[in-house]
Structure formats: structure tokens, C-alpha cells
């Protein structure tokens, strides 16, 4: 990866969601813009706040898709991230913005 770019893999879910009440919401249903979580698989040399393997929150709209080895990834800039999740919390929530 180059500069401030991040390679993110979306979780495999097919886009179909289930509400808390158990209602299945199809992927084709239009809802307000929704942020999604993805796993970082590569970072550029100028990325400061994200490491490979971390979970990040971002908007999947207007991002670049790339296929590597039969897997689909998104390429986005570090500034496009909304949050980063860590497994270790050290007295906090495990999230930082």
C-alpha cells in the first residue's frame, strides 16, 4: 500500500441484516447511509493510527474496490475512517475516534 491508503476487507454477510425483532431486511432495502466495520489487511507507510488486523468503521460509499487473489477489498484513505477498534481496552471502551 502507498502513502495514506488502507486496504480493508468487508465482512462476508451478503448485505442482508436482521432486526432485533427478527425481521430480515434484504440488501436491496434503502436505508439512511450506514457505516460498516471492516478488517485492515494492509496499510501505507504514512498511516499513523491504524495497524494491520484492527477493525475500522467507515462508509463504504465512494470507495475503490480491488480484487486480490479472488478476494474483494476496499482501498480508502486514513482520513475516511470514523473509528478504530482495539481488543485491549485498558480502562476504556476499546474504541477511539
MOPAC internal coordinates of N, CA, C and O (Angstrom, degrees):
PM7 1SCF
backbone

  N    0.0000 0     0.00 0     0.00 0    0    0    0
  C    1.4400 1     0.00 0     0.00 0    1    0    0
  C    1.5225 1   108.49 1     0.00 0    2    1    0
  O    1.2310 1   120.78 1   -28.75 1    3    2    1
  N    1.3060 1   116.12 1   151.25 1    3    2    1
  C    1.4489 1   121.16 1  -177.30 1    5    3    2
  C    1.5169 1   111.97 1  -114.85 1    6    5    3
  O    1.2310 1   121.18 1   -31.40 1    7    6    5
  N    1.3079 1   115.35 1   148.60 1    7    6    5
  C    1.4646 1   125.16 1   171.89 1    9    7    6
  C    1.5271 1   112.16 1    52.66 1   10    9    7
  O    1.2310 1   119.78 1    57.52 1   11   10    9
  N    1.3452 1   118.02 1  -122.48 1   11   10    9
  C    1.4608 1   121.33 1  -175.51 1   13   11   10
  C    1.5299 1   112.06 1  -102.19 1   14   13   11
  O    1.2310 1   119.90 1  -153.42 1   15   14   13
  N    1.3143 1   117.79 1    26.58 1   15   14   13
  C    1.4620 1   122.07 1  -177.76 1   17   15   14
  C    1.5321 1   111.28 1   -90.17 1   18   17   15
  O    1.2310 1   121.75 1   -29.47 1   19   18   17
  N    1.3359 1   114.26 1   150.53 1   19   18   17
  C    1.4549 1   122.13 1   179.96 1   21   19   18
  C    1.5230 1   107.93 1  -130.62 1   22   21   19
  O    1.2310 1   120.47 1   -43.27 1   23   22   21
  N    1.3225 1   116.71 1   136.73 1   23   22   21
  C    1.4592 1   123.05 1   177.06 1   25   23   22
  C    1.5250 1   107.36 1  -100.38 1   26   25   23
  O    1.2310 1   120.49 1   -60.91 1   27   26   25
  N    1.3386 1   116.66 1   119.09 1   27   26   25
  C    1.4620 1   121.92 1  -174.12 1   29   27   26
  C    1.5161 1   109.68 1  -123.47 1   30   29   27
  O    1.2310 1   121.03 1   -43.08 1   31   30   29
  N    1.3364 1   115.63 1   136.92 1   31   30   29
  C    1.4604 1   120.86 1   175.41 1   33   31   30
  C    1.5139 1   108.49 1  -105.01 1   34   33   31
  O    1.2310 1   121.09 1   -52.00 1   35   34   33
  N    1.3183 1   115.52 1   128.00 1   35   34   33
  C    1.4548 1   120.63 1   177.24 1   37   35   34
  C    1.5183 1   109.98 1   -76.23 1   38   37   35
  O    1.2310 1   119.97 1   -32.70 1   39   38   37
  N    1.3239 1   117.67 1   147.30 1   39   38   37
  C    1.4652 1   119.70 1   177.15 1   41   39   38
  C    1.5201 1   109.67 1   -67.27 1   42   41   39
  O    1.2310 1   120.43 1   -35.32 1   43   42   41
  N    1.3133 1   116.78 1   144.68 1   43   42   41
  C    1.4602 1   119.97 1   179.29 1   45   43   42
  C    1.5167 1   108.28 1   -80.59 1   46   45   43
  O    1.2310 1   121.26 1   -67.34 1   47   46   45
  N    1.3173 1   115.20 1   112.66 1   47   46   45
  C    1.4529 1   120.09 1  -179.61 1   49   47   46
  C    1.5134 1   111.10 1  -145.50 1   50   49   47
  O    1.2310 1   120.48 1   171.06 1   51   50   49
  N    1.3002 1   116.70 1    -8.94 1   51   50   49
  C    1.4448 1   120.65 1   178.40 1   53   51   50
  C    1.5143 1   114.34 1    74.91 1   54   53   51
  O    1.2310 1   119.86 1   176.35 1   55   54   53
  N    1.3350 1   117.88 1    -3.65 1   55   54   53
  C    1.4441 1   120.71 1   178.02 1   57   55   54
  C    1.5117 1   114.14 1    88.33 1   58   57   55
  O    1.2310 1   119.88 1   166.97 1   59   58   57
  N    1.3294 1   117.84 1   -13.03 1   59   58   57
  C    1.4518 1   120.95 1   179.00 1   61   59   58
  C    1.5243 1   109.17 1   -79.39 1   62   61   59
  O    1.2310 1   120.38 1   -44.44 1   63   62   61
  N    1.3323 1   116.89 1   135.56 1   63   62   61
  C    1.4643 1   121.03 1  -178.41 1   65   63   62
  C    1.5176 1   109.49 1  -123.33 1   66   65   63
  O    1.2310 1   120.94 1   -18.35 1   67   66   65
  N    1.3139 1   115.81 1   161.65 1   67   66   65
  C    1.4553 1   121.98 1   175.50 1   69   67   66
  C    1.5220 1   108.53 1  -122.70 1   70   69   67
  O    1.2310 1   120.42 1   -48.47 1   71   70   69
  N    1.3251 1   116.80 1   131.53 1   71   70   69
  C    1.4622 1   120.50 1   178.45 1   73   71   70
  C    1.5245 1   109.70 1   -74.59 1   74   73   71
  O    1.2310 1   120.39 1    -9.88 1   75   74   73
  N    1.3224 1   116.86 1   170.12 1   75   74   73
  C    1.4747 1   120.76 1   178.81 1   77   75   74
  C    1.5203 1   111.64 1   -61.87 1   78   77   75
  O    1.2310 1   120.54 1   152.01 1   79   78   77
  N    1.3133 1   116.57 1   -27.99 1   79   78   77
  C    1.4643 1   120.80 1  -179.97 1   81   79   78
  C    1.5267 1   112.07 1   -83.04 1   82   81   79
  O    1.2310 1   120.09 1   176.67 1   83   82   81
  N    1.3410 1   117.43 1    -3.33 1   83   82   81
  C    1.4582 1   120.77 1   178.44 1   85   83   82
  C    1.5118 1   114.86 1    94.53 1   86   85   83
  O    1.2310 1   119.76 1  -172.58 1   87   86   85
  N    1.3163 1   118.06 1     7.42 1   87   86   85
  C    1.4632 1   121.45 1   179.13 1   89   87   86
  C    1.5245 1   108.73 1   -80.88 1   90   89   87
  O    1.2310 1   120.22 1   -50.15 1   91   90   89
  N    1.3262 1   117.18 1   129.85 1   91   90   89
  C    1.4607 1   122.07 1   178.94 1   93   91   90
  C    1.5150 1   109.35 1   -82.45 1   94   93   91
  O    1.2310 1   120.86 1   -54.30 1   95   94   93
  N    1.3302 1   115.96 1   125.70 1   95   94   93
  C    1.4589 1   122.39 1   179.13 1   97   95   94
  C    1.5267 1   107.28 1  -106.32 1   98   97   95
  O    1.2310 1   119.43 1   -65.11 1   99   98   97
  N    1.3366 1   118.69 1   114.89 1   99   98   97
  C    1.4599 1   120.41 1  -177.12 1  101   99   98
  C    1.5281 1   112.33 1   -67.82 1  102  101   99
  O    1.2310 1   120.97 1   -21.79 1  103  102  101
  N    1.3105 1   115.74 1   158.21 1  103  102  101
  C    1.4652 1   121.77 1  -178.91 1  105  103  102
  C    1.5199 1   111.82 1   -64.91 1  106  105  103
  O    1.2310 1   120.23 1   157.26 1  107  106  105
  N    1.3363 1   117.16 1   -22.74 1  107  106  105
  C    1.4635 1   120.64 1  -178.02 1  109  107  106
  C    1.5206 1   112.85 1   -82.99 1  110  109  107
  O    1.2310 1   119.63 1   171.31 1  111  110  109
  N    1.3321 1   118.32 1    -8.69 1  111  110  109
  C    1.4612 1   121.23 1   179.35 1  113  111  110
  C    1.5215 1   109.46 1   -68.63 1  114  113  111
  O    1.2310 1   120.90 1   -45.44 1  115  114  113
  N    1.3294 1   115.88 1   134.56 1  115  114  113
  C    1.4563 1   119.51 1  -179.91 1  117  115  114
  C    1.5266 1   109.54 1   -90.01 1  118  117  115
  O    1.2310 1   121.27 1   -51.20 1  119  118  117
  N    1.3044 1   115.17 1   128.80 1  119  118  117
  C    1.4590 1   121.64 1   177.02 1  121  119  118
  C    1.5120 1   107.19 1  -133.07 1  122  121  119
  O    1.2310 1   120.75 1    -4.58 1  123  122  121
  N    1.3080 1   116.17 1   175.42 1  123  122  121
  C    1.4630 1   119.94 1   176.96 1  125  123  122
  C    1.5211 1   108.92 1   -60.53 1  126  125  123
  O    1.2310 1   120.73 1   -17.19 1  127  126  125
  N    1.3194 1   116.20 1   162.81 1  127  126  125
  C    1.4577 1   119.67 1   178.84 1  129  127  126
  C    1.5140 1   109.46 1   -53.42 1  130  129  127
  O    1.2310 1   120.69 1   -45.86 1  131  130  129
  N    1.3101 1   116.29 1   134.14 1  131  130  129
  C    1.4500 1   121.61 1  -173.55 1  133  131  130
  C    1.5193 1   109.32 1  -124.68 1  134  133  131
  O    1.2310 1   120.54 1   -50.07 1  135  134  133
  N    1.3143 1   116.57 1   129.93 1  135  134  133
  C    1.4604 1   121.54 1   175.40 1  137  135  134
  C    1.5191 1   108.67 1   -82.10 1  138  137  135
  O    1.2310 1   120.42 1   -32.10 1  139  138  137
  N    1.3242 1   116.81 1   147.90 1  139  138  137
  C    1.4645 1   121.40 1  -179.50 1  141  139  138
  C    1.5273 1   110.29 1  -128.25 1  142  141  139
  O    1.2310 1   121.25 1   -22.85 1  143  142  141
  N    1.3288 1   115.22 1   157.15 1  143  142  141
  C    1.4567 1   121.89 1   175.84 1  145  143  142
  C    1.5146 1   108.86 1   -95.45 1  146  145  143
  O    1.2310 1   120.55 1   -35.34 1  147  146  145
  N    1.3172 1   116.55 1   144.66 1  147  146  145
  C    1.4549 1   122.35 1   175.98 1  149  147  146
  C    1.5188 1   109.68 1  -146.50 1  150  149  147
  O    1.2310 1   120.88 1   -17.15 1  151  150  149
  N    1.3165 1   115.92 1   162.85 1  151  150  149
  C    1.4624 1   120.85 1  -179.58 1  153  151  150
  C    1.5289 1   110.16 1  -102.24 1  154  153  151
  O    1.2310 1   120.66 1   -45.73 1  155  154  153
  N    1.3238 1   116.34 1   134.27 1  155  154  153
  C    1.4593 1   122.40 1  -179.51 1  157  155  154
  C    1.5284 1   108.89 1   -76.65 1  158  157  155
  O    1.2310 1   120.61 1   -54.15 1  159  158  157
  N    1.3372 1   116.44 1   125.85 1  159  158  157
  C    1.4616 1   121.71 1   179.01 1  161  159  158
  C    1.5204 1   112.56 1  -112.90 1  162  161  159
  O    1.2310 1   119.94 1   169.62 1  163  162  161
  N    1.3254 1   117.72 1   -10.38 1  163  162  161
  C    1.4541 1   121.25 1   178.20 1  165  163  162
  C    1.5107 1   110.64 1  -165.47 1  166  165  163
  O    1.2310 1   120.51 1   -34.20 1  167  166  165
  N    1.3418 1   116.64 1   145.80 1  167  166  165
  C    1.4628 1   121.22 1   179.48 1  169  167  166
  C    1.5238 1   109.45 1  -134.36 1  170  169  167
  O    1.2310 1   120.92 1   -31.31 1  171  170  169
  N    1.3336 1   115.85 1   148.69 1  171  170  169
  C    1.4544 1   121.73 1   176.36 1  173  171  170
  C    1.5171 1   111.06 1   -79.58 1  174  173  171
  O    1.2310 1   120.69 1   -10.90 1  175  174  173
  N    1.3264 1   116.29 1   169.10 1  175  174  173
  C    1.4639 1   120.64 1  -175.38 1  177  175  174
  C    1.5203 1   113.66 1   -70.52 1  178  177  175
  O    1.2310 1   119.18 1   163.71 1  179  178  177
  N    1.3376 1   119.16 1   -16.29 1  179  178  177
  C    1.4652 1   121.27 1  -179.72 1  181  179  178
  C    1.5236 1   113.34 1  -103.83 1  182  181  179
  O    1.2310 1   119.85 1  -169.90 1  183  182  181
  N    1.3202 1   117.89 1    10.10 1  183  182  181
  C    1.4682 1   121.83 1   177.05 1  185  183  182
  C    1.5208 1   107.94 1   -81.24 1  186  185  183
  O    1.2310 1   120.60 1   -52.56 1  187  186  185
  N    1.3524 1   116.46 1   127.44 1  187  186  185
  C    1.4619 1   120.21 1  -173.83 1  189  187  186
  C    1.5149 1   114.49 1  -105.60 1  190  189  187
  O    1.2310 1   119.64 1   147.59 1  191  190  189
  N    1.3262 1   118.30 1   -32.41 1  191  190  189
  C    1.4611 1   119.56 1  -168.75 1  193  191  190
  C    1.5267 1   115.22 1  -107.07 1  194  193  191
  O    1.2310 1   119.54 1  -176.15 1  195  194  193
  N    1.3120 1   118.48 1     3.85 1  195  194  193
  C    1.4582 1   120.95 1  -176.44 1  197  195  194
  C    1.5225 1   109.63 1  -131.55 1  198  197  195
  O    1.2310 1   121.33 1   -38.56 1  199  198  197
  N    1.3300 1   115.06 1   141.44 1  199  198  197
  C    1.4629 1   120.58 1   176.12 1  201  199  198
  C    1.5236 1   109.08 1  -121.10 1  202  201  199
  O    1.2310 1   121.07 1   -20.85 1  203  202  201
  N    1.2979 1   115.56 1   159.15 1  203  202  201
  C    1.4531 1   121.26 1   179.08 1  205  203  202
  C    1.5277 1   109.82 1   -61.34 1  206  205  203
  O    1.2310 1   120.64 1   -44.37 1  207  206  205
  N    1.3346 1   116.39 1   135.63 1  207  206  205
  C    1.4515 1   122.00 1   179.29 1  209  207  206
  C    1.5207 1   114.32 1    97.38 1  210  209  207
  O    1.2310 1   119.57 1   167.04 1  211  210  209
  N    1.3275 1   118.43 1   -12.96 1  211  210  209
  C    1.4602 1   121.34 1  -179.86 1  213  211  210
  C    1.5261 1   110.65 1   -79.86 1  214  213  211
  O    1.2310 1   120.86 1   -21.52 1  215  214  213
  N    1.3248 1   115.97 1   158.48 1  215  214  213
  C    1.4566 1   122.95 1   176.63 1  217  215  214
  C    1.5257 1   108.61 1   -95.17 1  218  217  215
  O    1.2310 1   120.53 1   -45.22 1  219  218  217
  N    1.3351 1   116.59 1   134.78 1  219  218  217
  C    1.4634 1   121.20 1  -179.73 1  221  219  218
  C    1.5244 1   110.04 1  -127.27 1  222  221  219
  O    1.2310 1   121.01 1   -29.86 1  223  222  221
  N    1.3239 1   115.67 1   150.14 1  223  222  221
  C    1.4554 1   123.17 1   178.34 1  225  223  222
  C    1.5188 1   108.23 1  -107.73 1  226  225  223
  O    1.2310 1   120.57 1   -50.01 1  227  226  225
  N    1.3380 1   116.51 1   129.99 1  227  226  225
  C    1.4608 1   120.49 1  -176.79 1  229  227  226
  C    1.5180 1   109.94 1  -158.56 1  230  229  227
  O    1.2310 1   120.75 1   -10.50 1  231  230  229
  N    1.3222 1   116.16 1   169.50 1  231  230  229
  C    1.4563 1   122.06 1   175.12 1  233  231  230
  C    1.5292 1   108.49 1   -92.94 1  234  233  231
  O    1.2310 1   119.71 1   -55.71 1  235  234  233
  N    1.3261 1   118.16 1   124.29 1  235  234  233
  C    1.4706 1   119.78 1  -178.05 1  237  235  234
  C    1.5254 1   113.76 1   -76.30 1  238  237  235
  O    1.2310 1   119.83 1   172.55 1  239  238  237
  N    1.3334 1   117.92 1    -7.45 1  239  238  237
  C    1.4653 1   121.22 1   179.97 1  241  239  238
  C    1.5199 1   110.65 1   -71.85 1  242  241  239
  O    1.2310 1   120.66 1   -35.30 1  243  242  241
  N    1.2998 1   116.34 1   144.70 1  243  242  241
  C    1.4665 1   123.61 1   175.24 1  245  243  242
  C    1.5237 1   113.77 1    58.88 1  246  245  243
  O    1.2310 1   119.94 1  -146.91 1  247  246  245
  N    1.3053 1   117.72 1    33.09 1  247  246  245
  C    1.4665 1   121.71 1   175.07 1  249  247  246
  C    1.5258 1   108.00 1  -107.95 1  250  249  247
  O    1.2310 1   120.82 1   -16.18 1  251  250  249
  N    1.3074 1   116.04 1   163.82 1  251  250  249
  C    1.4567 1   120.86 1  -179.43 1  253  251  250
  C    1.5183 1   110.03 1   -94.87 1  254  253  251
  O    1.2310 1   120.76 1   -49.23 1  255  254  253
  N    1.3201 1   116.15 1   130.77 1  255  254  253
  C    1.4616 1   121.64 1   176.54 1  257  255  254
  C    1.5067 1   108.95 1   -97.03 1  258  257  255
  O    1.2310 1   121.16 1   -36.15 1  259  258  257
  N    1.3381 1   115.39 1   143.85 1  259  258  257
  C    1.4475 1   121.01 1   176.09 1  261  259  258
  C    1.5254 1   107.83 1  -142.29 1  262  261  259
  O    1.2310 1   120.81 1   -35.69 1  263  262  261
  N    1.3292 1   116.05 1   144.31 1  263  262  261
  C    1.4551 1   120.51 1   178.48 1  265  263  262
  C    1.5250 1   108.50 1  -108.28 1  266  265  263
  O    1.2310 1   121.06 1   -55.78 1  267  266  265
  N    1.3251 1   115.57 1   124.22 1  267  266  265
  C    1.4636 1   121.93 1  -179.77 1  269  267  266
  C    1.5228 1   107.49 1  -128.54 1  270  269  267
  O    1.2310 1   120.45 1   -60.69 1  271  270  269
  N    1.3146 1   116.75 1   119.31 1  271  270  269
  C    1.4603 1   120.72 1   178.36 1  273  271  270
  C    1.5165 1   113.54 1    58.88 1  274  273  271
  O    1.2310 1   119.76 1  -145.14 1  275  274  273
  N    1.3171 1   118.07 1    34.86 1  275  274  273
  C    1.4566 1   121.97 1   179.45 1  277  275  274
  C    1.5214 1   114.23 1    81.55 1  278  277  275
  O    1.2310 1   119.32 1   178.74 1  279  278  277
  N    1.3297 1   118.90 1    -1.26 1  279  278  277
  C    1.4622 1   123.61 1   178.51 1  281  279  278
  C    1.5298 1   109.28 1  -105.86 1  282  281  279
  O    1.2310 1   120.10 1   -37.41 1  283  282  281
  N    1.3224 1   117.41 1   142.59 1  283  282  281
  C    1.4588 1   122.05 1   178.54 1  285  283  282
  C    1.5231 1   110.15 1   -97.41 1  286  285  283
  O    1.2310 1   120.69 1   -50.06 1  287  286  285
  N    1.3313 1   116.29 1   129.94 1  287  286  285
  C    1.4595 1   123.64 1   179.94 1  289  287  286
  C    1.5203 1   109.06 1  -126.51 1  290  289  287
  O    1.2310 1   120.84 1   -17.22 1  291  290  289
  N    1.3249 1   116.00 1   162.78 1  291  290  289
  C    1.4578 1   122.24 1   172.21 1  293  291  290
  C    1.5198 1   108.43 1  -111.15 1  294  293  291
  O    1.2310 1   120.68 1   -37.52 1  295  294  293
  N    1.3219 1   116.31 1   142.48 1  295  294  293
  C    1.4611 1   122.17 1   175.29 1  297  295  294
  C    1.5242 1   106.41 1  -111.12 1  298  297  295
  O    1.2310 1   120.26 1   -57.40 1  299  298  297
  N    1.3303 1   117.11 1   122.60 1  299  298  297
  C    1.4491 1   121.05 1   179.13 1  301  299  298
  C    1.5155 1   110.93 1  -140.99 1  302  301  299
  O    1.2310 1   120.96 1   -13.04 1  303  302  301
  N    1.3114 1   115.77 1   166.96 1  303  302  301
  C    1.4619 1   121.18 1   179.60 1  305  303  302
  C    1.5239 1   109.75 1   -87.88 1  306  305  303
  O    1.2310 1   121.40 1   -24.10 1  307  306  305
  N    1.3193 1   114.93 1   155.90 1  307  306  305
  C    1.4602 1   120.08 1   179.32 1  309  307  306
  C    1.5280 1   110.82 1   -60.26 1  310  309  307
  O    1.2310 1   119.83 1   144.52 1  311  310  309
  N    1.3049 1   117.92 1   -35.48 1  311  310  309
  C    1.4689 1   121.28 1  -178.42 1  313  311  310
  C    1.5314 1   112.68 1   -68.94 1  314  313  311
  O    1.2310 1   119.77 1   164.61 1  315  314  313
  N    1.3423 1   118.05 1   -15.39 1  315  314  313
  C    1.4584 1   121.51 1   178.80 1  317  315  314
  C    1.5240 1   113.02 1   -81.96 1  318  317  315
  O    1.2310 1   119.74 1   173.67 1  319  318  317
  N    1.3269 1   118.10 1    -6.33 1  319  318  317
  C    1.4573 1   121.59 1  -179.54 1  321  319  318
  C    1.5210 1   110.59 1   -77.17 1  322  321  319
  O    1.2310 1   120.63 1   -37.81 1  323  322  321
  N    1.3193 1   116.39 1   142.19 1  323  322  321
  C    1.4602 1   122.11 1   178.01 1  325  323  322
  C    1.5286 1   111.09 1   -98.88 1  326  325  323
  O    1.2310 1   119.69 1   147.00 1  327  326  325
  N    1.3435 1   118.19 1   -33.00 1  327  326  325
  C    1.4626 1   122.05 1  -179.44 1  329  327  326
  C    1.5236 1   109.00 1  -160.10 1  330  329  327
  O    1.2310 1   121.16 1   -21.48 1  331  330  329
  N    1.3438 1   115.39 1   158.52 1  331  330  329
  C    1.4623 1   122.76 1   176.28 1  333  331  330
  C    1.5185 1   106.77 1  -128.64 1  334  333  331
  O    1.2310 1   120.04 1   -47.41 1  335  334  333
  N    1.3386 1   117.53 1   132.59 1  335  334  333
  C    1.4671 1   121.72 1  -179.48 1  337  335  334
  C    1.5175 1   109.64 1  -105.27 1  338  337  335
  O    1.2310 1   121.02 1   -42.17 1  339  338  337
  N    1.3341 1   115.65 1   137.83 1  339  338  337
  C    1.4559 1   122.87 1   175.43 1  341  339  338
  C    1.5145 1   108.53 1  -115.19 1  342  341  339
  O    1.2310 1   120.45 1   -29.64 1  343  342  341
  N    1.3314 1   116.74 1   150.36 1  343  342  341
  C    1.4601 1   120.06 1   175.84 1  345  343  342
  C    1.5201 1   110.92 1   -73.71 1  346  345  343
  O    1.2310 1   120.03 1   141.63 1  347  346  345
  N    1.3165 1   117.56 1   -38.37 1  347  346  345
  C    1.4593 1   120.85 1   179.53 1  349  347  346
  C    1.5127 1   109.29 1   -87.19 1  350  349  347
  O    1.2310 1   120.36 1   -48.87 1  351  350  349
  N    1.3332 1   116.91 1   131.13 1  351  350  349
  C    1.4446 1   119.94 1  -175.17 1  353  351  350
  C    1.5255 1   113.43 1   -99.34 1  354  353  351
  O    1.2310 1   119.32 1   148.49 1  355  354  353
  N    1.3100 1   118.91 1   -31.51 1  355  354  353
  C    1.4666 1   123.20 1  -178.84 1  357  355  354
  C    1.5193 1   112.07 1    48.05 1  358  357  355
  O    1.2310 1   120.49 1  -128.26 1  359  358  357
  N    1.3185 1   116.66 1    51.74 1  359  358  357
  C    1.4579 1   120.51 1   176.15 1  361  359  358
  C    1.5077 1   115.02 1    84.63 1  362  361  359
  O    1.2310 1   119.59 1  -174.20 1  363  362  361
  N    1.3118 1   118.39 1     5.80 1  363  362  361
  C    1.4592 1   121.25 1  -179.93 1  365  363  362
  C    1.5070 1   111.33 1  -122.71 1  366  365  363
  O    1.2310 1   120.76 1    20.37 1  367  366  365
  N    1.3271 1   116.16 1  -159.63 1  367  366  365
  C    1.4521 1   121.47 1  -178.15 1  369  367  366
  C    1.5225 1   112.90 1   -88.01 1  370  369  367
  O    1.2310 1   120.12 1   163.82 1  371  370  369
  N    1.3427 1   117.38 1   -16.18 1  371  370  369
  C    1.4510 1   120.06 1  -174.57 1  373  371  370
  C    1.5125 1   112.73 1    92.34 1  374  373  371
  O    1.2310 1   120.25 1   174.94 1  375  374  373
  N    1.3347 1   117.12 1    -5.06 1  375  374  373
  C    1.4587 1   122.26 1   178.90 1  377  375  374
  C    1.5145 1   109.81 1  -112.84 1  378  377  375
  O    1.2310 1   120.48 1   -35.96 1  379  378  377
  N    1.2985 1   116.69 1   144.04 1  379  378  377
  C    1.4510 1   119.75 1   167.64 1  381  379  378
  C    1.4897 1   109.12 1  -139.21 1  382  381  379
  O    1.2310 1   120.84 1   -32.50 1  383  382  381
  N    1.3130 1   115.99 1   147.50 1  383  382  381
  C    1.4714 1   121.64 1  -176.54 1  385  383  382
  C    1.4895 1   110.08 1  -105.37 1  386  385  383
  O    1.2310 1   120.10 1   180.00 1  387  386  385

